[in-house]
Amino acid sequence: MTTQARTLNVGVVGLGLAAASVTSATVGMPHVNLVAGADINPRALQVFKEKYGAKTYASIEALCDDPDIDTVWIATPNTCHCPHVILAAERGKHVIVEKPMAISLAEAESMIEAAERHGVQLLCGGSRSSSAVVRTMREVVGSGTLGRLRAMTTWSATDWMLRPRRPDELDISQGGGVVYRQAPHQVDSVRLLAGGKVSSVRGVTGQWMAPRHTAPGFFSALLECANGAIATLVYSAYGYFMASELFEPGASGPDAPGLQGRIEARRHITAGTRDEVATKEQRTLEAQRTGPAATAPRGARFLSDLGLLVVSCEHGDMRQSPAGIYIYSDAGTTEVPLTETRGAYAPELDELYDALVYGKPVLHSGRWGLATLEVCLAIMQSATAHRDIAMQHQVAVPSGV
Ligand SMILES: NC(=O)c1ccc[n+]([C@@H]2O[C@H](COP(=O)([O-])OP(=O)(O)OC[C@H]3O[C@@H](n4cnc5c(N)ncnc54)[C@H](O)[C@@H]3O)[C@@H](O)[C@H]2O)c1
């Protein structure tokens, strides 16, 4: 794509749950054209074609050979990210890859190297650092009105471990479990707020659901940032207490929405009576048919993957509010409403578009993604080694972002 072009012509590879949000985000973005989707599952291709009337391909190779496509969004399983990004870069496509960027630093390095060699942009997308909540909090921190940033706390409690899963999603050697899959949301967000660089990580992980003991469903981590701020991250994915309860009046108690479904899911997982692959596919096809609204968490500004985010500065705190964010200070409590109604994924497409068309700097670059992956890997490494892990690949938020 040249800098004169005014449309991103996008192909999406891996038409699953994540892709359902990507493809629906492209609708209503006049500068983004959804050209095609690729998947190895013919049923996913059929649903995609019925919904969007776009081209379909049975392989990433075929999609990347389409000259009408200049940008490829990779939403395949984690083990595919590295080969798929390299393949797309070799064919001259700009790439946005889902979190986690890769499952090892060596993979991430080879992806960055491929993008550089072929002169294409590589964006590491899909994390909640692109959300209006985090971006607005960053503006407040940057304005200095609350004094220096001192601490950040993210606390998420979801049912991630109860959802139907393919075996690779619960195999840590294939990028499974909540540290690989969910920590990037929290890590990316606190890195953005703290200027980008983490200096050391102490982490613990937990895996206490007997049939799903192959990958962590819990983690907690303490991050020391290069600017002196600290971040405490907690994620629990066993679906008893759901953090969304705190944001939805009436969401707790015996009739809480989703409660019976979670109890059922736990029973089936324990008894081994749910066909995981078939149920996952059913859920995926449904999400592609109906769009992300059906599966999105309720609560105006609550992002379940990120959880409750509390940002503490010298002279005040911030957290999500029903309409935006609350700012607590000696001036009282004010609510800053957020008017952006677009969901996740649109910001990444804009970020790539602005880089290609206006030459703006990219935040979620390959190097940024590698630094986030380094922190996620360190959480797991620290949990085994029982010590702090020093970071070596951190990058600052580029100026102008
Ligand atoms: N950003 C987010 O909020 C978010 C949410 C969910 C998943 N994800 C990420 O998206 C990725 C996919 O997760 P998911 O939950 O959507 O999984 P999914 O199983 O729903 O979708 C993956 C799709 O990829 C297809 N696929 C597998 N191998 C392929 C190949 N070689 N070529 C083409 N297609 C292939 C599968 O058939 C499936 O349709 C993961 O990396 C995950 O971490 C991100």
PDBQT file of the ligand as one rigid body, heavy atoms in Angstrom, charges set to zero:
ROOT
HETATM    1  N1  LIG A 501      -8.382  -9.731  21.322  1.00  0.00    +0.000 N 
HETATM    2  C1  LIG A 501      -9.275 -10.486  21.931  1.00  0.00    +0.000 C 
HETATM    3  O1  LIG A 501     -10.055 -10.023  22.736  1.00  0.00    +0.000 OA
HETATM    4  C2  LIG A 501      -9.314 -11.949  21.592  1.00  0.00    +0.000 A 
HETATM    5  C3  LIG A 501     -10.427 -12.704  21.908  1.00  0.00    +0.000 A 
HETATM    6  C4  LIG A 501     -10.411 -14.047  21.587  1.00  0.00    +0.000 A 
HETATM    7  C5  LIG A 501      -9.288 -14.598  20.994  1.00  0.00    +0.000 A 
HETATM    8  N2  LIG A 501      -8.199 -13.833  20.711  1.00  0.00    +0.000 N 
HETATM    9  C6  LIG A 501      -7.020 -14.387  20.038  1.00  0.00    +0.000 C 
HETATM   10  O2  LIG A 501      -7.392 -14.766  18.720  1.00  0.00    +0.000 OA
HETATM   11  C7  LIG A 501      -6.763 -15.973  18.355  1.00  0.00    +0.000 C 
HETATM   12  C8  LIG A 501      -7.841 -16.999  17.994  1.00  0.00    +0.000 C 
HETATM   13  O3  LIG A 501      -8.626 -17.239  19.137  1.00  0.00    +0.000 OA
HETATM   14  P1  LIG A 501     -10.187 -17.547  18.992  1.00  0.00    +0.000 P 
HETATM   15  O4  LIG A 501     -10.741 -17.636  20.355  1.00  0.00    +0.000 OA
HETATM   16  O5  LIG A 501     -10.800 -16.628  18.011  1.00  0.00    +0.000 OA
HETATM   17  O6  LIG A 501     -10.104 -19.014  18.396  1.00  0.00    +0.000 OA
HETATM   18  P2  LIG A 501     -11.175 -19.761  17.493  1.00  0.00    +0.000 P 
HETATM   19  O7  LIG A 501     -10.880 -21.201  17.620  1.00  0.00    +0.000 OA
HETATM   20  O8  LIG A 501     -12.537 -19.271  17.765  1.00  0.00    +0.000 OA
HETATM   21  O9  LIG A 501     -10.785 -19.295  16.013  1.00  0.00    +0.000 OA
HETATM   22  C9  LIG A 501      -9.611 -19.709  15.377  1.00  0.00    +0.000 C 
HETATM   23  C10 LIG A 501      -9.980 -19.971  13.928  1.00  0.00    +0.000 C 
HETATM   24  O10 LIG A 501      -8.760 -20.211  13.227  1.00  0.00    +0.000 OA
HETATM   25  C11 LIG A 501      -9.004 -21.271  12.306  1.00  0.00    +0.000 C 
HETATM   26  N3  LIG A 501      -7.726 -21.859  11.959  1.00  0.00    +0.000 N 
HETATM   27  C12 LIG A 501      -6.971 -22.739  12.665  1.00  0.00    +0.000 A 
HETATM   28  N4  LIG A 501      -5.838 -23.033  12.000  1.00  0.00    +0.000 NA
HETATM   29  C13 LIG A 501      -5.886 -22.323  10.847  1.00  0.00    +0.000 A 
HETATM   30  C14 LIG A 501      -5.009 -22.207   9.744  1.00  0.00    +0.000 A 
HETATM   31  N5  LIG A 501      -3.838 -22.878   9.700  1.00  0.00    +0.000 N 
HETATM   32  N6  LIG A 501      -5.361 -21.400   8.727  1.00  0.00    +0.000 NA
HETATM   33  C15 LIG A 501      -6.522 -20.716   8.746  1.00  0.00    +0.000 A 
HETATM   34  N7  LIG A 501      -7.412 -20.788   9.776  1.00  0.00    +0.000 NA
HETATM   35  C16 LIG A 501      -7.078 -21.575  10.818  1.00  0.00    +0.000 A 
HETATM   36  C17 LIG A 501      -9.953 -22.201  13.036  1.00  0.00    +0.000 C 
HETATM   37  O11 LIG A 501     -10.632 -23.049  12.148  1.00  0.00    +0.000 OA
HETATM   38  C18 LIG A 501     -10.857 -21.204  13.744  1.00  0.00    +0.000 C 
HETATM   39  O12 LIG A 501     -11.983 -20.868  12.945  1.00  0.00    +0.000 OA
HETATM   40  C19 LIG A 501      -5.896 -16.389  19.535  1.00  0.00    +0.000 C 
HETATM   41  O13 LIG A 501      -4.589 -15.942  19.293  1.00  0.00    +0.000 OA
HETATM   42  C20 LIG A 501      -6.489 -15.638  20.710  1.00  0.00    +0.000 C 
HETATM   43  O14 LIG A 501      -5.520 -15.323  21.689  1.00  0.00    +0.000 OA
HETATM   44  C21 LIG A 501      -8.221 -12.513  20.973  1.00  0.00    +0.000 A 
ENDROOT
TORSDOF 0
